[in-house]
Structures are given as C-alpha cells and as structure tokens.
Amino acid sequence: MSLPRNDPAVVRPAPRADATHLLVCLGFCGGGTGAFRGWVPRIPADHELVLVCYPGREGRFGDGLLRSWDALAEDTARVVGGFVDRPYTLFGHSMGGWMAFDVTGRLHRAGAPTPEKLVISSCNSPERGVTERDRFPRQEDSDDDLVAWMQQTGALPDYVASDPDLREMAVELMRADVQARDSYCPDPAQRVPGPVQVLYGIDDPVIDPAVRRQWQAVVEGECRVGALPGGHFYTPDIWEQLPIHFPALTTTRDG
C-alpha cells in the first residue's frame, strides 16, 4: 500500500525525481533522521537519499512510541514497502542494522520489493541474538548517562539537553528504543540474499571479534565485511562521508 505523498515517516532531504536508485536509511537507538541528512553531497547524482523516521520523534512526534521490536519492525516495513518505487539500497546503523535485516525478511515474505543491497553498520550478526555486548546503551543506565550518550552521538542538541521538559521526552524516547531493541528475538532460520556489506569501527567495543563469520552465516550470497577508523560511530570525518565507503571495503577481521 502506497503512503501519502507527505507522510512524515519518509524524509527526503534533497528530492531527486530523476534518481534511478534510492539510499534508504534506518536509524539507531534514540536517534532521528538528522544524523544522515549531511550525506546528500556524498551520494551519486543518480541516487536519492530517503530517511525513515520512527514513531515518536520529528514529524512523527504525535505518534506513540513503540516499545516492542515486532511493532517497530512492522511499522518500518510498512513505511519502506509503501514508498520504494525503484531499486534501492537499505542502510542501517547500530539497532538500524538489525532493523534493516529484519525488514528485508518481512518485505520478502509480504511479496514487497526488497533492497538490491544491504549495508549494515556497527551491528553484530543477529545469529548471536541480543547479548550483553549488544545492550549499549542499557535500560538500567541513569538519565544522565543516556543524555550523555545521545549528546555524544549527535542525537540530542544542546537546546534539548538544557530544557527539562524536552530532556525528559528525549530520555523517554531513548528508553523506548532500548526496550524495543532488547526485545528482538531473531528467527534463527532467517537468511537474506546478498550482496550484504557490513562496516564497523575498528575500536568499537560492541562488535564481536567473529563479526565476519557470524554475518556470513545469515547471508546467502556475497557478504563483505570491512573495518573503518574509530568506534561505534567511527571518527567524525568518516561518519560525514560514510556513503563513499559503501562500494569498497578496507581490512577485515575474523575469529
């Protein structure tokens, strides 16, 4: 089912009606679409950047927060399946990586268009399930810890952090996302077709040393894994130009 033209769940920072390919991005815990908007100059001229807004933030502020994985994944699959009208790459960072993997499976089962390529960033393979390593940030973190994490990732502007009411809403959003993430129960039988590209920060403590082997176990076809400088969000300059790393990878590790 097609979405309304001005659906707030679909953000197009620089519409390109003649684009032949879409780069569709799914966000991380507590984040919105802002982290990806600067990528417009980093993608080819025949591509259009399309950002999916989860409920409870930005233009979907009036929508209720979704605190279960199934509800959030079903909503995301509905949104993606409702607007893709040409070949597309599906990108997800951190929690968004799992979301991209799961949404691809849901779209396939529904007979909807699936991505020509998956790009997974800073995310362990769902083969492992949700482990303690993946619970970052955590439900038991204090409000101050969550605010600090959101500020570090750029998901929380200073004006929000300094306003008690806005700060409280941001923390509630983060806790809802973390609760949804922690409720993810991957289907051990689910596989996605390649090509799949996995990127991670070489200094990211979240990433399992066996990342390459574990992702290859859930991909049928080509799966390439590469390391980039920095931690969970790479270095600032790498993040700013991350799309240029999608076609080619650097070093890999396995275990």
C-alpha positions in Angstrom: 0.0 0.0 0.0 1.4 3.4 -1.0 2.0 6.0 1.6 0.6 9.6 1.3 2.9 11.9 -0.6 3.7 14.0 2.5 3.9 11.1 5.1 6.1 12.3 8.0 7.7 8.8 8.2 9.5 9.5 4.9 12.1 12.3 4.9 13.7 13.4 1.6 16.3 16.0 2.4 17.0 16.7 -1.3 14.4 15.2 -3.6 15.7 14.0 -7.0 12.7 13.0 -9.2 15.0 11.6 -11.9 17.1 9.4 -9.5 17.3 5.8 -10.6 18.3 4.4 -7.2 17.3 5.2 -3.6 19.6 5.1 -0.5 17.2 4.3 2.4 18.5 4.8 5.9 17.2 3.4 9.2 18.4 5.0 12.5 19.9 3.9 15.8 18.5 3.9 19.3 17.3 7.3 20.4 18.1 8.9 17.0 16.1 10.5 14.3 17.0 11.4 10.7 19.3 14.2 11.4 22.5 12.1 11.6 22.1 11.2 7.9 21.0 14.5 6.3 24.5 15.6 5.7 25.1 12.7 3.3 23.3 14.3 0.4 26.6 15.5 -1.2 28.2 12.1 -0.6 26.0 10.0 -2.8 26.0 9.8 -6.6 23.9 12.2 -8.6 21.6 9.5 -9.8 20.8 8.4 -6.2 18.3 10.0 -3.8 18.7 9.9 0.0 15.5 8.8 1.8 15.3 8.6 5.6 12.8 6.7 7.6 11.5 8.4 10.7 10.5 6.0 13.5 7.4 6.9 15.6 7.6 9.4 18.5 10.1 11.8 17.0 10.5 14.7 14.5 7.4 14.7 12.2 6.0 11.7 13.9 6.2 13.2 17.4 2.4 12.8 17.8 2.7 9.0 17.1 3.0 6.8 20.2 6.4 5.4 21.0 6.8 1.7 20.1 8.4 -0.4 22.8 8.5 -3.8 21.2 10.7 -4.9 18.4 7.9 -6.5 16.4 5.8 -3.4 16.5 8.7 -1.2 15.4 9.8 -3.6 12.7 6.3 -4.0 11.3 5.9 -0.2 11.2 9.3 0.2 9.4 8.5 -2.5 6.9 5.1 -0.8 6.2 6.9 2.5 5.6 9.6 1.2 3.4 7.3 -1.0 1.4 4.9 1.9 0.9 7.3 4.3 -0.8 10.0 2.4 -2.7 9.3 2.7 -6.4 12.7 2.0 -7.8 15.8 -0.1 -7.0 17.2 0.8 -3.6 20.0 0.1 -1.0 18.9 -0.3 2.6 21.3 1.0 5.2 21.0 0.6 9.0 23.3 1.8 11.7 23.6 0.0 15.1 20.0 -1.0 16.0 19.1 0.1 12.5 21.3 -2.7 11.2 19.2 -5.3 12.8 16.1 -3.4 11.6 17.4 -3.4 8.0 18.0 -7.2 8.2 14.6 -7.9 9.8 12.7 -5.6 7.5 14.2 -7.2 4.4 12.8 -10.5 5.6 9.4 -9.1 6.3 9.2 -7.4 2.9 10.2 -10.6 1.2 7.5 -12.6 3.0 5.0 -9.9 2.0 6.0 -10.0 -1.6 7.1 -6.4 -1.5 10.2 -5.0 -3.2 13.4 -5.9 -1.3 16.7 -4.0 -1.4 19.2 -4.7 -4.1 21.9 -4.4 -1.4 22.0 -4.2 2.4 24.6 -2.1 4.1 24.9 -2.9 7.9 26.9 -0.5 10.1 28.2 -1.0 13.6 26.0 -4.0 14.3 26.6 -7.6 15.3 25.0 -10.5 13.4 21.5 -11.5 14.5 22.8 -15.1 14.5 24.0 -14.4 18.1 20.7 -13.0 19.4 20.8 -9.9 21.7 23.8 -10.4 24.0 25.2 -8.3 26.8 27.7 -6.9 24.3 24.8 -5.5 22.3 23.0 -3.8 25.1 24.6 -0.5 24.6 23.2 1.8 26.0 21.3 -0.1 28.6 17.8 0.1 30.3 19.4 0.5 33.7 21.6 3.5 32.7 20.7 6.7 34.5 19.0 9.6 32.7 22.3 11.5 32.9 24.1 8.6 31.2 21.6 8.4 28.4 21.7 12.1 27.8 25.5 12.0 27.7 25.3 9.1 25.1 22.8 11.0 23.0 24.9 14.1 23.0 28.0 12.1 22.1 26.2 10.6 19.1 24.7 13.9 18.0 21.2 12.7 18.6 20.5 15.4 21.3 21.0 19.1 20.5 22.2 21.3 23.4 18.9 23.2 23.5 17.1 19.9 24.2 19.5 18.8 26.8 19.2 22.1 28.7 15.4 22.2 28.7 14.0 19.9 31.4 10.8 19.0 29.6 12.5 18.3 26.3 15.2 16.4 28.0 12.7 14.2 29.8 10.9 13.4 26.4 14.3 12.6 24.8 15.1 10.2 27.6 11.7 8.5 27.3 12.3 8.1 23.6 15.7 6.5 24.2 14.3 4.1 26.8 11.5 3.1 24.4 14.0 2.3 21.7 16.3 0.4 24.0 13.3 -1.6 25.2 12.4 -2.4 21.7 15.9 -3.4 20.8 16.2 -5.7 23.8 13.0 -7.5 22.8 14.4 -8.5 19.4 14.3 -12.3 19.1 15.9 -13.1 15.7 14.5 -16.0 13.8 17.4 -18.5 13.7 16.3 -19.7 10.2 16.1 -16.2 8.6 18.6 -15.5 5.8 18.9 -12.6 3.4 20.2 -12.7 -0.1 23.5 -10.9 -0.9 25.1 -8.7 -1.6 25.4 -7.5 2.0 28.1 -5.1 3.2 29.0 -4.9 6.9 31.0 -1.9 8.2 32.3 -1.4 11.8 34.7 0.8 13.7 38.0 -0.9 14.4 37.8 0.4 18.0 34.1 -0.4 18.7 33.8 -2.5 21.9 30.3 -3.6 20.8 31.5 -5.6 17.8 32.2 -9.3 18.3 35.6 -10.4 17.0 33.9 -13.1 14.9 31.8 -10.5 13.1 32.8 -11.6 9.6 32.0 -15.3 10.1 28.8 -14.6 12.1 27.3 -12.3 9.4 28.3 -14.6 6.6 26.2 -17.3 8.4 23.0 -15.3 7.8 23.6 -14.2 4.3 23.0 -16.3 1.2 25.5 -15.0 -1.4 28.1 -12.2 -1.2 28.8 -10.8 2.3 31.7 -8.4 2.6 32.9 -7.1 6.0 35.2 -4.1 6.5 36.7 -2.1 9.3 37.0 1.7 9.4 38.7 4.0 11.8 37.0 4.9 15.1 34.4 3.5 17.5 30.7 2.9 17.3 30.1 6.0 15.2 33.6 5.9 13.6 35.5 9.1 13.6 33.6 12.3 12.7 35.2 12.7 9.3 34.5 9.0 8.5 30.8 9.4 9.5 30.4 12.6 7.5 31.5 10.8 4.3 30.4 7.2 5.2 28.5 6.5 1.9 31.7 6.8 -0.1 32.8 3.6 1.7 29.8 1.5 0.6 31.3 0.3 -2.7 34.7 -0.8 -1.3 36.0 -2.0 2.0 39.2 -1.9 3.9 40.6 -4.6 6.2 38.6 -7.4 7.8 38.9 -9.5 10.9 37.6 -12.8 11.9 37.6 -15.2 14.9 
